[in-house]
């Protein structure tokens, strides 16, 4: 007897995962990582705004790679706040065929805008 039976949701997710190609699997797993990270409890914002730790943009980069890079660079931002816009941009690339370069440009602007808002919130606390 299995002490940890697989739920219907887990079976459904596994079935969908197995039906995907390698690139789509990577996208699904990156999105799952993103959702899992936003579910982690966030601590109270610091009194002093933290600076981003920019990671240089590689010449050839996937949209998933850009999301990971920007999440690392802007680790002080709350992922749940970015979720809707990040998901929309990912969908525009995967489902609508927008170029990775254009979507990554928009992702960089999105993260920078949210960082600007973050700094303004910290400054307002003073």
C-alpha positions, 0 to 999 in steps of 0.5 A, spaced: 500 500 500 502 506 498 503 511 504 502 517 499 497 516 493 497 520 487 491 525 487 487 526 481 490 533 480 497 530 480 495 525 475 492 530 471 498 534 471 503 528 470 498 526 464 499 533 461 506 534 462 508 527 459 504 530 453 508 536 452 515 536 448 521 538 451 520 546 450 513 546 453 515 542 459 521 547 461 515 552 460 510 549 464 516 547 470 518 554 470 511 557 471 510 552 476 517 554 480 514 561 479 507 559 482 511 555 488 515 561 489 510 566 490 506 561 495 512 562 500 510 567 505 514 573 504 517 577 510 515 584 511 518 589 507 525 592 509 525 599 511 531 601 506 530 599 499 534 593 496 538 594 490 537 589 484 543 585 483 543 585 475 545 579 471 547 580 464 542 579 459 545 573 454 545 574 447 541 568 446 536 567 451 529 564 452 523 567 455 523 562 461 531 564 462 529 571 462 524 570 467 529 566 471 534 571 470 530 577 472 527 574 478 534 573 481 536 580 479 529 583 482 529 578 488 526 583 492 519 584 488 513 580 490 512 575 485 505 574 486 504 582 484 508 580 477 504 574 476 499 576 471 503 581 467 508 575 466 503 570 465 500 575 459 507 576 456 509 568 456 502 567 453 504 572 448 510 568 446 508 561 446 501 562 444 501 568 439 508 567 437 511 574 439 518 574 438 522 572 444 527 578 444 520 583 444 517 579 450 524 579 454 524 587 452 517 588 455 519 583 461 525 587 463 521 594 463 516 590 467 521 588 472 524 595 472 517 598 473 515 594 479 522 595 482 520 603 481 514 602 485 517 598 490 522 604 491 516 608 492 513 604 497 519 604 501 520 611 501 513 612 503 514 608 509 519 613 512 
